[in-house]
Amino acid sequence: MERAKVVKDEIVEQNIRFLAVYLETRNACLVLLSENEDRLGTLAVAIPKPADSPGLPSSTVLLGDRNIISSRMFAEYLASRKRKIVLVSIYLETVNELQAQSILKKLLERVIPSAAETETGGSLL
């Protein structure tokens, strides 16, 4: 039985720390994206469509209302990419959601393990 994969990373943009925690299990992924410290924020869930069904994943916001566009967008993106249930939390203090989207996307790409890293044990904690 394989254990969950966990990746943590951070970047500094506009003199602000942005943090990510990525947890992947066999059937799901959880991503926490936040500003300054690891915190739970607006939480969205996305469920991928079956392989034989066209269209985007289904998503909804479970908690919060400040960053609903970004949390759903990243949850749907990751559900499509990983073909798993995905939960994405976004907590922002000072940066508005639209300004943060490109920064969070860059951070998200850094913490999602590629297929090669997953097979070889790459940068996972």
ABEGO torsion letter per residue (X at the ends): XBBBBBBBBBBBBGGBBBBBBBBBBAABBBBBBBBGBBBBBBBBBBBBBBAABBEBBBBBBABEAAAAAAAAAAAAAAAAAAGBBBBBBBBBAABBAAAAAAAAAAAAAAABBBAAAAAAGBABX
